Amino acid sequence: MCLNDYLKDKMQFLLFQILCMMAAAGFFWACKVKAGQMALFFAAWSFLLAAFLGMDFYRKKRYFDQVFAALERLDQPWLIGELLPDSPRLTDRLHREILRRAGKSLVDEARHLEREHREYREFIEGWIHEAKRPLSAITLAATAGGADGSPAPMAASPIAAPPIDGRRIQREAELLSAAVDRALFYARSDGVYRDYVIRRIKLLPCVYGAVDRCRYYLMDNHMEIRTEAPEDMSVYCDGKWLEFILVQLLMNAVQYKKEGSGLILIRGESLPHGQSLTVEDRGIGIPPEEVDRVFDKGFTGTNGRDRGGATGIGLYLCKKLCRQLGMEIEAWSERGSCTRITLLFPDGGSLFTRDE
């Protein structure tokens, strides 16, 4: 802070003082005050004004020198609002409060971004391990001699190739595709509102599409699918993202099924203020104390730790997507008997005037 900049900042105040002096001189002249008395008065006025400006300049320079010195010592300059020295001036105190609030907001945002970055990194690391398993299985199936995993005999010629377990490859490809879909949605989850169109769609085609996307995985695990929904039942949703949700629910049902064959029951019902779609499996169920946490990010629970391979991200993404689509998702389970996930679709009749 230099004197020249200070005087420029005080230019309006100085012009006001000069105008006041001119007005006082006119008044004294009209009152026929002697020139010597007028000179003494204006000399005193100028001295007091110069003293005031000098003291004000010194006080402000000292204050801002302290501020800049503290700023130089900080590794995180946005915290300067917390370290500003006290000042008797109201404007300085207000500026300090403004900087303190702005710095706190910036710190909160930085922590939020750091947490999101850490969670994203952890998800990507977990996804890589999740994707490596089906990739390894596909490689093994393509080079193995059969479904039992026995090594293929040496080919008699470079053209010959070992037999390929196509069904196993299809199953693992479905798992890999589902993992890729989860990663894609996670990466775009904060901007998914740009990539969906809510309109009136038939419910059963979405259900059949989701089943078809993981049919080999269902078949290899001997899962029976039963659907109970009217053929003409429709909901207001985005078909692509609804299939994504259903695929996650179907794969969860397979992962936590009982030994042997399993059953998945998909029911659609009309409600007074919308529609519901329930995916119920007759699997091992969820402990009662964990049901309310199954949609939490990264929560694998007792079953996930026992079975292995759980990432705790699938149902979290379903919950997040449902919230963005204006839907609700609920979980109910009975330990050792079944698990029921219900999607609640709002009645779009009052929101949309056209089906398309």
WOPE-V524377 format. One record per residue. N is the residue number from 1. RES is the residue in one letter. SS is DSSP state (a for helix, b for strand, c for the rest). OMEGA is omega as a letter, one per 20 degrees, with the letter a starting at -180 (none if undefined). Layout:
BEGIN
n:N res:RES ss:SS omega:OMEGA
n:N res:RES ss:SS omega:OMEGA
END
This chain:
BEGIN
n:1 res:M ss:c omega:a
n:2 res:C ss:c omega:a
n:3 res:L ss:a omega:a
n:4 res:N ss:a omega:r
n:5 res:D ss:a omega:r
n:6 res:Y ss:a omega:a
n:7 res:L ss:a omega:r
n:8 res:K ss:a omega:r
n:9 res:D ss:a omega:a
n:10 res:K ss:c omega:a
n:11 res:M ss:a omega:r
n:12 res:Q ss:a omega:r
n:13 res:F ss:a omega:r
n:14 res:L ss:a omega:r
n:15 res:L ss:a omega:r
n:16 res:F ss:a omega:r
n:17 res:Q ss:a omega:r
n:18 res:I ss:a omega:r
n:19 res:L ss:a omega:r
n:20 res:C ss:a omega:r
n:21 res:M ss:a omega:r
n:22 res:M ss:a omega:r
n:23 res:A ss:a omega:r
n:24 res:A ss:a omega:r
n:25 res:A ss:a omega:r
n:26 res:G ss:a omega:r
n:27 res:F ss:a omega:r
n:28 res:F ss:a omega:r
n:29 res:W ss:a omega:r
n:30 res:A ss:a omega:r
n:31 res:C ss:c omega:r
n:32 res:K ss:c omega:r
n:33 res:V ss:c omega:a
n:34 res:K ss:c omega:a
n:35 res:A ss:a omega:r
n:36 res:G ss:a omega:r
n:37 res:Q ss:a omega:r
n:38 res:M ss:a omega:a
n:39 res:A ss:a omega:r
n:40 res:L ss:a omega:r
n:41 res:F ss:a omega:a
n:42 res:F ss:a omega:r
n:43 res:A ss:a omega:r
n:44 res:A ss:a omega:r
n:45 res:W ss:a omega:a
n:46 res:S ss:a omega:r
n:47 res:F ss:a omega:r
n:48 res:L ss:a omega:r
n:49 res:L ss:a omega:r
n:50 res:A ss:a omega:r
n:51 res:A ss:a omega:r
n:52 res:F ss:a omega:a
n:53 res:L ss:a omega:r
n:54 res:G ss:a omega:r
n:55 res:M ss:a omega:r
n:56 res:D ss:a omega:r
n:57 res:F ss:a omega:a
n:58 res:Y ss:a omega:a
n:59 res:R ss:a omega:a
n:60 res:K ss:a omega:r
n:61 res:K ss:a omega:r
n:62 res:R ss:a omega:a
n:63 res:Y ss:a omega:a
n:64 res:F ss:a omega:r
n:65 res:D ss:a omega:r
n:66 res:Q ss:a omega:a
n:67 res:V ss:a omega:a
n:68 res:F ss:a omega:r
n:69 res:A ss:a omega:r
n:70 res:A ss:a omega:r
n:71 res:L ss:a omega:r
n:72 res:E ss:a omega:a
n:73 res:R ss:a omega:a
n:74 res:L ss:c omega:r
n:75 res:D ss:c omega:r
n:76 res:Q ss:c omega:a
n:77 res:P ss:a omega:a
n:78 res:W ss:a omega:r
n:79 res:L ss:a omega:a
n:80 res:I ss:a omega:r
n:81 res:G ss:a omega:r
n:82 res:E ss:a omega:a
n:83 res:L ss:a omega:r
n:84 res:L ss:c omega:r
n:85 res:P ss:c omega:r
n:86 res:D ss:c omega:r
n:87 res:S ss:c omega:r
n:88 res:P ss:c omega:a
n:89 res:R ss:c omega:a
n:90 res:L ss:a omega:a
n:91 res:T ss:a omega:r
n:92 res:D ss:a omega:r
n:93 res:R ss:a omega:r
n:94 res:L ss:a omega:r
n:95 res:H ss:a omega:r
n:96 res:R ss:a omega:r
n:97 res:E ss:a omega:r
n:98 res:I ss:a omega:r
n:99 res:L ss:a omega:a
n:100 res:R ss:a omega:r
n:101 res:R ss:a omega:r
n:102 res:A ss:a omega:r
n:103 res:G ss:a omega:r
n:104 res:K ss:a omega:r
n:105 res:S ss:a omega:r
n:106 res:L ss:a omega:r
n:107 res:V ss:a omega:r
n:108 res:D ss:a omega:r
n:109 res:E ss:a omega:r
n:110 res:A ss:a omega:r
n:111 res:R ss:a omega:r
n:112 res:H ss:a omega:r
n:113 res:L ss:a omega:r
n:114 res:E ss:a omega:r
n:115 res:R ss:a omega:r
n:116 res:E ss:a omega:r
n:117 res:H ss:a omega:r
n:118 res:R ss:a omega:r
n:119 res:E ss:a omega:r
n:120 res:Y ss:a omega:r
n:121 res:R ss:a omega:r
n:122 res:E ss:a omega:r
n:123 res:F ss:a omega:a
n:124 res:I ss:a omega:r
n:125 res:E ss:a omega:r
n:126 res:G ss:a omega:a
n:127 res:W ss:a omega:r
n:128 res:I ss:a omega:r
n:129 res:H ss:a omega:r
n:130 res:E ss:a omega:a
n:131 res:A ss:a omega:a
n:132 res:K ss:a omega:a
n:133 res:R ss:a omega:r
n:134 res:P ss:a omega:r
n:135 res:L ss:a omega:r
n:136 res:S ss:a omega:r
n:137 res:A ss:a omega:r
n:138 res:I ss:a omega:r
n:139 res:T ss:a omega:r
n:140 res:L ss:a omega:a
n:141 res:A ss:a omega:a
n:142 res:A ss:a omega:a
n:143 res:T ss:a omega:a
n:144 res:A ss:b omega:a
n:145 res:G ss:c omega:a
n:146 res:G ss:c omega:a
n:147 res:A ss:c omega:r
n:148 res:D ss:c omega:r
n:149 res:G ss:c omega:r
n:150 res:S ss:c omega:a
n:151 res:P ss:b omega:r
n:152 res:A ss:c omega:r
n:153 res:P ss:c omega:r
n:154 res:M ss:c omega:a
n:155 res:A ss:c omega:a
n:156 res:A ss:c omega:r
n:157 res:S ss:c omega:a
n:158 res:P ss:c omega:a
n:159 res:I ss:c omega:a
n:160 res:A ss:c omega:a
n:161 res:A ss:c omega:r
n:162 res:P ss:c omega:r
n:163 res:P ss:c omega:a
n:164 res:I ss:c omega:r
n:165 res:D ss:c omega:a
n:166 res:G ss:a omega:a
n:167 res:R ss:a omega:r
n:168 res:R ss:a omega:r
n:169 res:I ss:a omega:r
n:170 res:Q ss:a omega:a
n:171 res:R ss:a omega:a
n:172 res:E ss:a omega:r
n:173 res:A ss:a omega:r
n:174 res:E ss:a omega:r
n:175 res:L ss:a omega:r
n:176 res:L ss:a omega:r
n:177 res:S ss:a omega:r
n:178 res:A ss:a omega:r
n:179 res:A ss:a omega:r
n:180 res:V ss:a omega:r
n:181 res:D ss:a omega:r
n:182 res:R ss:a omega:r
n:183 res:A ss:a omega:r
n:184 res:L ss:a omega:a
n:185 res:F ss:a omega:a
n:186 res:Y ss:a omega:a
n:187 res:A ss:a omega:a
n:188 res:R ss:a omega:a
n:189 res:S ss:a omega:a
n:190 res:D ss:a omega:r
n:191 res:G ss:a omega:a
n:192 res:V ss:a omega:r
n:193 res:Y ss:a omega:r
n:194 res:R ss:a omega:a
n:195 res:D ss:a omega:r
n:196 res:Y ss:c omega:r
n:197 res:V ss:c omega:r
n:198 res:I ss:c omega:r
n:199 res:R ss:b omega:a
n:200 res:R ss:b omega:a
n:201 res:I ss:b omega:r
n:202 res:K ss:b omega:a
n:203 res:L ss:a omega:a
n:204 res:L ss:a omega:r
n:205 res:P ss:a omega:r
n:206 res:C ss:a omega:r
n:207 res:V ss:a omega:a
n:208 res:Y ss:a omega:r
n:209 res:G ss:a omega:r
n:210 res:A ss:a omega:r
n:211 res:V ss:a omega:a
n:212 res:D ss:a omega:a
n:213 res:R ss:a omega:r
n:214 res:C ss:c omega:a
n:215 res:R ss:a omega:a
n:216 res:Y ss:a omega:r
n:217 res:Y ss:a omega:r
n:218 res:L ss:a omega:a
n:219 res:M ss:a omega:a
n:220 res:D ss:a omega:r
n:221 res:N ss:c omega:r
n:222 res:H ss:c omega:r
n:223 res:M ss:b omega:r
n:224 res:E ss:b omega:a
n:225 res:I ss:b omega:r
n:226 res:R ss:b omega:r
n:227 res:T ss:b omega:r
n:228 res:E ss:b omega:r
n:229 res:A ss:c omega:r
n:230 res:P ss:c omega:a
n:231 res:E ss:c omega:a
n:232 res:D ss:c omega:a
n:233 res:M ss:c omega:a
n:234 res:S ss:b omega:a
n:235 res:V ss:b omega:r
n:236 res:Y ss:b omega:a
n:237 res:C ss:b omega:r
n:238 res:D ss:c omega:a
n:239 res:G ss:a omega:a
n:240 res:K ss:a omega:a
n:241 res:W ss:a omega:r
n:242 res:L ss:a omega:r
n:243 res:E ss:a omega:r
n:244 res:F ss:a omega:r
n:245 res:I ss:a omega:a
n:246 res:L ss:a omega:r
n:247 res:V ss:a omega:r
n:248 res:Q ss:a omega:a
n:249 res:L ss:a omega:r
n:250 res:L ss:a omega:a
n:251 res:M ss:a omega:r
n:252 res:N ss:a omega:r
n:253 res:A ss:a omega:r
n:254 res:V ss:a omega:a
n:255 res:Q ss:a omega:a
n:256 res:Y ss:c omega:r
n:257 res:K ss:c omega:r
n:258 res:K ss:c omega:r
n:259 res:E ss:c omega:a
n:260 res:G ss:c omega:a
n:261 res:S ss:c omega:a
n:262 res:G ss:b omega:a
n:263 res:L ss:b omega:r
n:264 res:I ss:b omega:a
n:265 res:L ss:b omega:a
n:266 res:I ss:b omega:a
n:267 res:R ss:b omega:r
n:268 res:G ss:b omega:a
n:269 res:E ss:b omega:r
n:270 res:S ss:b omega:a
n:271 res:L ss:b omega:r
n:272 res:P ss:c omega:a
n:273 res:H ss:c omega:r
n:274 res:G ss:b omega:a
n:275 res:Q ss:b omega:r
n:276 res:S ss:b omega:r
n:277 res:L ss:b omega:a
n:278 res:T ss:b omega:r
n:279 res:V ss:b omega:a
n:280 res:E ss:b omega:r
n:281 res:D ss:b omega:r
n:282 res:R ss:c omega:a
n:283 res:G ss:c omega:a
n:284 res:I ss:c omega:r
n:285 res:G ss:c omega:a
n:286 res:I ss:c omega:r
n:287 res:P ss:c omega:a
n:288 res:P ss:a omega:a
n:289 res:E ss:a omega:a
n:290 res:E ss:a omega:a
n:291 res:V ss:a omega:a
n:292 res:D ss:a omega:a
n:293 res:R ss:a omega:a
n:294 res:V ss:c omega:r
n:295 res:F ss:c omega:r
n:296 res:D ss:c omega:a
n:297 res:K ss:c omega:r
n:298 res:G ss:c omega:a
n:299 res:F ss:c omega:a
n:300 res:T ss:c omega:r
n:301 res:G ss:a omega:a
n:302 res:T ss:a omega:a
n:303 res:N ss:a omega:a
n:304 res:G ss:a omega:r
n:305 res:R ss:a omega:a
n:306 res:D ss:a omega:a
n:307 res:R ss:a omega:a
n:308 res:G ss:c omega:r
n:309 res:G ss:c omega:a
n:310 res:A ss:c omega:r
n:311 res:T ss:c omega:a
n:312 res:G ss:c omega:a
n:313 res:I ss:c omega:a
n:314 res:G ss:a omega:a
n:315 res:L ss:a omega:r
n:316 res:Y ss:a omega:r
n:317 res:L ss:a omega:r
n:318 res:C ss:a omega:r
n:319 res:K ss:a omega:a
n:320 res:K ss:a omega:r
n:321 res:L ss:a omega:r
n:322 res:C ss:a omega:r
n:323 res:R ss:a omega:a
n:324 res:Q ss:a omega:r
n:325 res:L ss:c omega:r
n:326 res:G ss:c omega:r
n:327 res:M ss:c omega:r
n:328 res:E ss:b omega:r
n:329 res:I ss:b omega:a
n:330 res:E ss:b omega:r
n:331 res:A ss:b omega:r
n:332 res:W ss:b omega:a
n:333 res:S ss:b omega:r
n:334 res:E ss:b omega:a
n:335 res:R ss:c omega:r
n:336 res:G ss:c omega:a
n:337 res:S ss:c omega:a
n:338 res:C ss:b omega:r
n:339 res:T ss:b omega:a
n:340 res:R ss:b omega:r
n:341 res:I ss:b omega:a
n:342 res:T ss:b omega:r
n:343 res:L ss:b omega:r
n:344 res:L ss:b omega:a
n:345 res:F ss:b omega:r
n:346 res:P ss:b omega:r
n:347 res:D ss:c omega:a
n:348 res:G ss:a omega:a
n:349 res:G ss:a omega:a
n:350 res:S ss:a omega:a
n:351 res:L ss:c omega:a
n:352 res:F ss:c omega:r
n:353 res:T ss:c omega:a
n:354 res:R ss:c omega:r
n:355 res:D ss:c omega:a
n:356 res:E ss:c omega:none
END
